[in-house]
Every structure is written in C-alpha cells, then in structure tokens.
Amino acid sequence: MNKCVFLDRDGVLNVDNPAYTYEVDKFQIIEGVPEALKLFKDNGFLLIVVTNQSGIAKGIYTVEQMQACHEYMQKNCNSAIDWFYFSPYHRTVTNSLMTKPGTLMFEKAIAKYNIDINSSWMIGDRGRDIIPARTIGIKTVQIGDEVEAHELADHKVENLLQAASLILNTKAFCSTLVSS
C-alpha cells in the first residue's frame, strides 16, 4: 500500500484569488512549495491534488485553462504531483460527491493508487478540505486560519514547507491523533 499527501490547490500550492485562478500568467506558486513537494517525494509519498474548480461550471474558465495552470505547476515543481483530481461542479449548477466536502475525489485516488489512509495526510486551507479527509480517516493539516472551530484540522501551520516538516517528523507516520 502507498502513503499519500493529498493537497488542496488554491491557498496551499498557489496564491488563492477570490476571483479564481485560471490564467497561467497570474498563477503564483507559493514560496517553499517546490521544496516541500520534493521533501514529500524524497520520503516516498504520493502527491495527489484534490481541488474544487467551480469556475468551470459557472462558465468563468475552461478545463483547458485549468490544465494549463496544472502544467505550469508541474513544470515549476519538477513534475512532483502524481495526479490532479478536480471537481468542475458548483452547488448552484449540480450537487456532486466530487465537490469537497464530498469524498469522491479521495475515494477515487485511494482505489486507483492503493493508498493506505492510516499513513496518509490531507493539507488544506478550508473546512471543506478537512471534512472529507476526516470522514475517511485521513490525518489533517490546515494552513492558515480560514477554518471554523468545528472543522479544525489535527494540526495547524502557516505554509506547505512547515506542513512537510511536521509530517516528516511524525514518528513512523502512524495514526496517533484523535479526530473528532
């Protein structure tokens, strides 16, 4: 079985833009992200992005524009990401278990990559990132303060490099935390 770090995209890997991030020339990889991804890869983790991309359903941008941003990220991060799962839906258009806080993106990755949830982590900046991971039993790390009290992660850090340090210093990547 494989250990994995699930990653939200906007606010974790790239600078979040409330008006959506879909143009490569405006896609800013957060400082320290390439180094953090390399640390995870060097320690045997799969890296899987699970991201809501509701701007597609709203007609703001296309799948091709989103994919161009992902290609840019891969080019600038030594192709560290193993797979990008995305939900193009928005609740005003359709309800989908793909959209976080639904668990379907996680479930697809777990099945496809034979992921051991007890050795895996989710890093996100919102409650909608933490909730599905907690539901499945994956340990969680939140970046920043954008999470409601009832949606708090197991750990809180300021950036992905700190998250990598925290995870890689956790003894044997074992399940020692209690999620509520």
Beta strands, then each sheet from edge to edge (+ up, - down):
strand 1: 4-7
strand 2: 46-52
strand 3: 83-87
strand 4: 121-124
strand 5: 139-143
strand 6: 155-157
sheet 1: 3+ 2+ 1+ 4+ 5+ 6+
end
